[in-house]
């Protein structure tokens, strides 16, 4: 019984975002190890890479746990989590395709055809013009600076509670998506329907299109289609900001809407990928916040500061502020 | 009913644009099906009933003096909402016929008998006085009247407090408070000898407990200024774009200061006068310099300033095209509503009314006109895009210019303090001293200063 208390406290020092990253890295290592002797491709590099990332991340997490109240943790934790998550963006799609004995493209495409009666990717073919390819390529590419700036602003320039809720929800969005990358490996309609298109965008695209193609190639080419993280990631950021920093959220809303169109028009995703990304981002907005609050309250109940990094401990009352909230507080503190 | 629901939806949009924040307290205690008579204070003319209407999940029947229906637009609006008109003796020369009150009384009783919700403003008139005016007995009479008939309703009276931070300002805040319901039947059983005047007094006491009442405007001003200083806590101001603090906190702080002020004025008049003078002097200094009380504690550090510039610049640059498009497309209705408000408003009391009610007509009208023109003149794709973009960019413009103003204000204060560090130190010291002096004074009341309200 005695040993459970420190173990419990140790677990409470583990941020939910850390848990999500450790979980997805562990899944990647296990999948690579189990499929190593069976897969057609050599998974040794993938196994070593993810194992190394797991060990490195565990080391970082151990430091965060040890210096739970140090102020540098508030900056170092999101930096490490975001770095690892973005590294996995270009590795897990490949792992899923190499390790799994199947590709899910055909099934995903069938779902699209079942929903629309025709293949949406091929149907959109006739809408492609050089101007539109360039416009949507710009939008597709704008996703990158948008998410980086938004993550930096939300990990640095927001109140402590919001920062932690953001980091938790965002990490969970990516971690759950990565499960899709591994277990539902797909390369997108650009790969599946390659021979059926009447218009080849590479013949039409200009500067931005080439930029996007270069970017996709740099992150491993066509892989990790399900669910769409372009949609899931940007929608999560936008929804989070709509509830916390409304002006910024609403300003970027058109970009997020256009990203939906860009992923389809540029043949990177099936419609079902977009639906999955939308459901994931929307649910993680609430799930992430709930998980973070439950964790912070559990810390408080265990006699620890609610938040790591020596930050303000003021947690919202169990009932969220709203129409029937309890009397507000103002004290001399 | 459809008209009511439509107007309520429209009112919800308009009020949520006009006010930055509407906080509601005690809604859970309001019955959804019992006959209820709402008795609010009345300080913001025709905005008060709208705020109440959008907050309640049930249909609310409003009452109004008949002379308001002399305006055909107002008459149509009131008819759509099912407003019950009554004729006041004071308005006899202006078309009121008190003999018709029998009919309106019947209608009001009928609403309660059917288990409906009725709203009567016991003060009878909207005003900007520092405290509530004398309550009229109408609400109490109707409630007691219902009890007289055996088949009649057994109404509950719900006292309501409507508090506005600055009712004459666009994007100010509202705190709507519902008090515990008063069962008229039970009250009468407990007070068998009591009449409508006693019930009115009971309602007044309950509404008073939900509102902020001051003895004089001077008292209200000095306590509001004091609260502005206290609420800073002598700490760095929150970055722009952070969630606003709760409106309720603000009013509770003012109420707490008022209670302390009144109690100490008798026992420690000299100390109270000294702090009051300091608050007034400090406030006038800040006003002269154009600095908000919270900005006195603005950290003048290069790193924070750089982050501020990056954050605000990114937002203002990316948002500029949307905001400008929204501003240009809403300029004409905006100017028309502004002109209306300027011409019609003779006092602070009616300014919000004269902005909100014309907005009900002018903005939707212009929206329809602009959209119709777009569909006539440009291809369907662009017309559709314009139809979506119009409300979207209008909302962006609203938030954008609010943020731009706040950014400009903060830059101005930052630059001033950068050039005058000694002045910032002096102001910060004085601000913190005032806060400490107020808490010290409060401790004289034998109330622990750190006790939560």
Interface residues (C-beta under 8 A of the other chain):
Chain A: X149 X153 X156 X157 X158 X159 X244 X245 X246 X247 X248 X250 X251 X252 X253 X254 X321 X323 X324 X325 X327 X328 X329 X330 X331 X332 X333
Chain B: X24 X25 X26 X27 X28 X55 X231 X238 X239 X241 X242 X243 X246 X248 X249 X252 X253 X256 X307 X311 X314 X315 X318 X319 X322 X392 X395 X396 X399 X400 X403 X439 X449 X450 X451 X452 X453
